[in-house]
Amino acid sequence: MNKWNGALVAIATLGTALVLTSCTCKIKDEQLAQIRQLRTDEKQLAVDMKKSQSDLARIQGELSGRQGEVRNCNQRLSFVQDKKAKWPNVWPDWDPNAPEPVPAPPTTPKKK
């Protein structure tokens, strides 16, 4: 029986090896093509995301500039509306009959 046990073990091992080698997962050509396409799509999406992020940063900078312009415009508008509300006494300390101030003569620097 000892002889048969060795033969049975050898046959079982050979059978197991055949079953395991025949069950290996092999990728099909269409699956490989799909994986390649997905990788290409992934790279293109990464490029698109970087471009979108740079566009977003550029647009946010432009928006910030425009908001600054709006603030300046609103300040000037407020100034004009304030003066318009006080018309004709816009500058109460200004005297239209006062003489024009004479500019001071230019001074030359003294040499040491």
Secondary structure, DSSP 4 states (H G I P E B T S, - for coil): -HHHHHHHHHHHHHHHHHHHHHT-----HHHHHHHHHHHHHHHHHHHHHHHHHHHHHHHHHHHHHHHHHHHHHHHHHHHHHHHHHTTT-SSTT--TTSPPPPPPPPPPPPP-
